[in-house]
Amino acid sequence: MNNLFSNLTPVVKNLLIINIICFVGSMIFEPANKLFGVYYPDSPSFQIWQIITYMFMHGGIGHIFFNMFALVMFGPIIERVFGSKRFLNYYIICGLGALVLQYGVQAWEVNEILGSPFGKHQMVYHSEGNFSGYIPGPSLNHLSQSDFNTLVSIYSGPMVGASGAIYGLLLAFAMLFPNLELQLLFIPVPIKAKYFVPGLILIEIYLGFSQSGSSIAHLAHVSGALFGFLLIKIWGIKRGYY
């Protein structure tokens, strides 16, 4: 374990520290995820800084553990190939890119319900029990329960987590080291990166469209990987052989 952390590259180490500090802070200050998680741009709760800060917030111990585990396992080798500056740019751009597909699907869902992707003026603030956020106002009383819940989720539910950036790292690893075999706890045989990562992305695509009401932003994961692929192509980084 000591050897693992002593081999961390500078940017990976700093990202790990920042994520842990933010997670501990969110446990102490409960509203942190609502302030620093990112909302749908038409939500009254949206703030521009959230497109960066959401990458460093997490929804629970399992969420941050798996993201940081992937960062520690795959980040250093990619940082050594890219260099620290380009690696940080890659990580942040994949995190920003994760929002593109997520926002696109949310805009489509809002448009399907309201006839426009902009419904802020029809939402009202509501606070009851453990819930505080925006719900459809009186002009939308005709909505089905499903549509009502969808709008509440989009306008009042912040997205948090580094998963979009992490999927960008997984994509980079698969492109740079396609034939490197991974020994995973939940798969009894070694599997090459070029098979494992695309398979993971296909699962995320399926879950993204089959579980539109899920609290997990599956399509943000896919979008992060897509932006990672585009960056590697734009930068001209060649596919590896290992």
C-alpha positions as a printed NumPy array, in Angstrom:
array([[  0.   ,   0.   ,   0.   ],
       [  2.841,   2.4  ,   0.874],
       [  4.517,   1.552,  -2.442],
       [  1.265,   2.304,  -4.287],
       [  0.933,   5.805,  -2.842],
       [  4.65 ,   6.571,  -3.086],
       [  4.391,   5.993,  -6.849],
       [  1.612,   8.54 ,  -7.311],
       [  2.344,  11.257,  -9.84 ],
       [  1.95 ,  14.943,  -8.8  ],
       [ -1.421,  15.729, -10.388],
       [ -2.972,  12.406,  -9.367],
       [ -1.79 ,  12.933,  -5.791],
       [ -3.238,  16.452,  -5.648],
       [ -6.543,  15.36 ,  -7.186],
       [ -6.779,  12.554,  -4.627],
       [ -6.132,  14.951,  -1.73 ],
       [ -8.631,  17.555,  -3.002],
       [-11.365,  14.947,  -3.499],
       [-10.859,  13.516,  -0.003],
       [-10.864,  16.984,   1.589],
       [-14.068,  17.908,  -0.259],
       [-15.728,  14.634,   0.74 ],
       [-14.856,  15.066,   4.412],
       [-16.05 ,  18.667,   4.185],
       [-19.381,  17.561,   2.724],
       [-19.855,  15.159,   5.638],
       [-19.325,  18.007,   8.093],
       [-21.264,  20.627,   6.123],
       [-24.315,  18.774,   4.781],
       [-25.51 ,  21.418,   2.243],
       [-22.146,  21.236,   0.438],
       [-23.351,  18.906,  -2.327],
       [-26.31 ,  21.195,  -3.034],
       [-24.021,  24.218,  -3.242],
       [-21.204,  22.637,  -5.231],
       [-22.958,  19.87 ,  -7.156],
       [-24.022,  20.88 , -10.66 ],
       [-27.619,  21.514, -11.699],
       [-29.416,  21.636, -15.036],
       [-28.532,  25.089, -16.484],
       [-32.172,  26.235, -16.471],
       [-32.575,  25.4  , -12.779],
       [-32.717,  28.409, -10.421],
       [-30.114,  26.535,  -8.329],
       [-27.531,  26.514, -11.149],
       [-24.32 ,  28.499, -10.639],
       [-21.489,  28.677, -13.16 ],
       [-18.802,  27.504, -10.711],
       [-20.661,  24.216, -10.267],
       [-19.407,  22.894, -13.616],
       [-15.973,  22.611, -11.986],
       [-16.772,  21.999,  -8.324],
       [-19.138,  19.085,  -8.974],
       [-16.15 ,  16.94 , -10.039],
       [-14.764,  17.069,  -6.497],
       [-17.995,  16.25 ,  -4.629],
       [-19.297,  12.725,  -4.057],
       [-22.543,  11.172,  -2.914],
       [-21.225,   8.565,  -0.499],
       [-18.263,   6.492,   0.615],
       [-18.759,   3.898,  -2.131],
       [-18.956,   6.615,  -4.781],
       [-15.691,   8.29 ,  -3.818],
       [-13.911,   4.992,  -3.087],
       [-14.409,   3.535,  -6.558],
       [-13.614,   6.825,  -8.311],
       [-10.434,   7.386,  -6.308],
       [ -9.439,   3.739,  -6.658],
       [ -9.64 ,   4.117, -10.452],
       [ -7.755,   7.431, -10.27 ],
       [ -4.921,   5.844,  -8.272],
       [ -4.784,   2.704, -10.438],
       [ -4.977,   4.271, -13.909],
       [ -4.079,   7.934, -13.407],
       [ -0.308,   7.734, -12.786],
       [  0.534,   5.736, -15.904],
       [ -1.531,   8.113, -18.055],
       [  0.025,  11.186, -16.425],
       [  3.489,   9.805, -17.219],
       [  2.508,   9.43 , -20.893],
       [  0.702,  12.768, -21.22 ],
       [  2.825,  14.88 , -18.9  ],
       [  1.32 ,  16.601, -15.857],
       [ -0.072,  19.723, -17.567],
       [ -1.763,  17.846, -20.393],
       [ -3.04 ,  15.205, -17.96 ],
       [ -4.731,  17.859, -15.799],
       [ -6.247,  19.482, -18.891],
       [ -7.482,  16.076, -20.039],
       [ -9.037,  15.287, -16.654],
       [-10.849,  18.634, -16.38 ],
       [-12.046,  18.642, -20.002],
       [-13.438,  15.111, -19.643],
       [-15.233,  16.258, -16.481],
       [-16.702,  19.231, -18.342],
       [-17.493,  17.064, -21.34 ],
       [-19.442,  14.698, -19.1  ],
       [-22.05 ,  17.441, -18.745],
       [-22.705,  17.753, -22.483],
       [-24.617,  14.525, -23.073],
       [-26.228,  14.674, -19.633],
       [-27.525,  18.204, -20.269],
       [-28.639,  17.234, -23.761],
       [-30.77 ,  14.366, -22.481],
       [-32.191,  16.508, -19.652],
       [-33.09 ,  19.266, -22.129],
       [-34.804,  16.686, -24.334],
       [-36.794,  15.324, -21.365],
       [-37.893,  18.803, -20.267],
       [-38.862,  19.655, -23.859],
       [-40.928,  16.472, -24.15 ],
       [-42.872,  17.405, -21.011],
       [-43.188,  21.183, -21.363],
       [-42.718,  21.788, -25.085],
       [-39.563,  23.771, -24.33 ],
       [-36.236,  22.969, -22.635],
       [-36.722,  26.096, -20.517],
       [-39.276,  25.652, -17.761],
       [-37.797,  27.616, -14.874],
       [-40.666,  30.122, -14.847],
       [-43.127,  27.272, -14.222],
       [-41.247,  25.855, -11.242],
       [-41.796,  26.954,  -7.628],
       [-39.627,  26.549,  -4.566],
       [-40.906,  23.992,  -2.06 ],
       [-39.556,  22.848,   1.291],
       [-41.057,  19.977,   3.27 ],
       [-39.362,  17.483,   5.568],
       [-35.994,  16.494,   4.119],
       [-36.809,  17.97 ,   0.705],
       [-36.067,  21.5  ,  -0.389],
       [-35.969,  22.438,  -4.044],
       [-38.039,  23.28 ,  -7.088],
       [-41.219,  21.479,  -8.124],
       [-43.735,  22.097, -10.921],
       [-46.031,  24.997, -10.057],
       [-49.849,  25.238, -10.21 ],
       [-49.835,  25.733, -13.989],
       [-48.506,  22.176, -14.319],
       [-51.109,  20.385, -12.195],
       [-52.09 ,  18.337, -15.232],
       [-48.765,  16.48 , -15.298],
       [-48.603,  12.756, -14.641],
       [-46.738,  11.635, -11.529],
       [-43.917,  10.335, -13.716],
       [-43.462,  13.683, -15.505],
       [-43.721,  15.529, -12.192],
       [-40.96 ,  13.374, -10.692],
       [-38.773,  13.817, -13.772],
       [-38.959,  17.611, -13.537],
       [-38.25 ,  17.553,  -9.801],
       [-35.217,  15.341, -10.416],
       [-33.874,  17.602, -13.186],
       [-34.498,  20.957, -11.515],
       [-33.741,  20.018,  -7.917],
       [-31.225,  17.17 ,  -8.124],
       [-27.545,  18.142,  -8.315],
       [-25.072,  15.871, -10.084],
       [-21.856,  15.148,  -8.197],
       [-18.774,  13.046,  -8.738],
       [-15.581,  12.629, -10.728],
       [-17.001,   9.718, -12.723],
       [-17.057,  11.565, -16.056],
       [-13.366,  12.418, -15.714],
       [-12.616,   8.884, -14.489],
       [-14.29 ,   7.354, -17.535],
       [-12.074,   9.609, -19.624],
       [ -9.064,   8.061, -17.871],
       [-10.368,   4.534, -18.472],
       [-10.824,   5.347, -22.158],
       [ -7.278,   6.741, -22.373],
       [ -5.887,   3.627, -20.693],
       [ -7.699,   1.351, -23.142],
       [ -6.389,   3.346, -26.112],
       [ -2.807,   3.604, -24.858],
       [ -2.507,   0.06 , -23.475],
       [ -5.186,  -1.942, -25.339],
       [ -3.609,  -5.35 , -24.81 ],
       [ -2.72 ,  -4.94 , -21.153],
       [ -4.647,  -7.53 , -19.166],
       [ -6.618,  -6.455, -16.114],
       [ -7.27 ,  -8.827, -13.229],
       [-10.533,  -7.678, -11.654],
       [-12.134,  -8.911,  -8.451],
       [-15.554,  -9.469, -10.041],
       [-14.237, -11.193, -13.206],
       [-12.43 , -14.519, -12.549],
       [-10.165, -14.327, -15.628],
       [ -7.848, -11.571, -16.916],
       [ -9.42 ,  -9.327, -19.554],
       [ -7.661,  -6.982, -21.967],
       [ -8.306,  -3.265, -21.546],
       [ -9.512,  -2.946, -25.148],
       [-12.403,  -5.29 , -24.317],
       [-13.139,  -4.278, -20.733],
       [-13.477,  -0.503, -21.182],
       [-15.704,  -0.559, -24.316],
       [-17.854,  -3.174, -22.587],
       [-18.189,  -0.914, -19.565],
       [-19.18 ,   2.025, -21.782],
       [-21.798,  -0.067, -23.618],
       [-23.319,  -1.027, -20.258],
       [-23.445,   2.658, -19.283],
       [-25.201,   3.523, -22.561],
       [-27.791,   0.814, -21.961],
       [-28.37 ,   1.905, -18.352],
       [-28.513,   5.567, -19.37 ],
       [-31.451,   4.989, -21.713],
       [-33.195,   2.232, -19.746],
       [-33.024,   3.975, -16.353],
       [-33.74 ,   7.628, -17.178],
       [-34.956,   8.276, -13.651],
       [-31.882,   6.815, -12.004],
       [-29.861,   8.948,  -9.599],
       [-26.706,   7.711, -11.358],
       [-25.766,   9.886, -14.351],
       [-24.821,   7.026, -16.686],
       [-24.769,   9.217, -19.786],
       [-22.376,  11.638, -18.094],
       [-19.961,   8.698, -17.789],
       [-20.351,   7.985, -21.5  ],
       [-19.905,  11.654, -22.391],
       [-16.699,  11.863, -20.336],
       [-15.295,   8.875, -22.246],
       [-16.392,  10.378, -25.582],
       [-14.586,  13.637, -24.877],
       [-11.525,  11.655, -23.827],
       [-11.563,   9.833, -27.163],
       [-11.888,  13.118, -29.085],
       [ -9.04 ,  14.738, -27.141],
       [ -6.679,  11.836, -27.796],
       [ -7.509,  12.013, -31.504],
       [ -7.113,  15.811, -31.642],
       [ -3.807,  15.672, -29.783],
       [ -2.576,  12.925, -32.086],
       [ -1.634,  10.527, -29.303],
       [ -1.084,   7.151, -30.942],
       [ -2.608,   3.864, -29.876],
       [ -0.257,   1.721, -27.835],
       [  0.647,  -1.931, -28.284],
       [  0.939,  -3.042, -24.663]])
